[in-house]
């Protein structure tokens, strides 16, 4: 029941970390790194992340690679990071308040 959702989350996290390290990665290498799921599921996760603007990625089937596109503006990346931080701080504050 939880396995498909966990695979999607793991794929998304993997793609996010790869995007911070690489400009591009061969699909064969990505398939090895994501051995817990299929390449098709990783590609679908990449497309979903692209639709929500969580990740900027291009899949080049002709050259058999996935390209991570750098954000056009540093301020956009910082805005996203600050938004994530704010959400996490609210969650942490609620957890602390609930424990009292």
C-alpha angles and dihedrals in degrees: 000000000000097000098086092049092047091050090052092049092047091048091050092049091047092051091047093053093044090051089058092053107032137044089202139000131197114249090232090057091045090051090054092048091048095048089142091072142019125277089239090059091048090051090049090050089051091051092048090050090049091052092053092042090239092126135014109221139150125201113214107193092175091061093030095236144110116229123206111212117213116237112265092228131034090210090061091054091047091049090054092047092049090049090052091048092050092051091049092048091052090050092049092048091052091049091051093047092048092053092056 
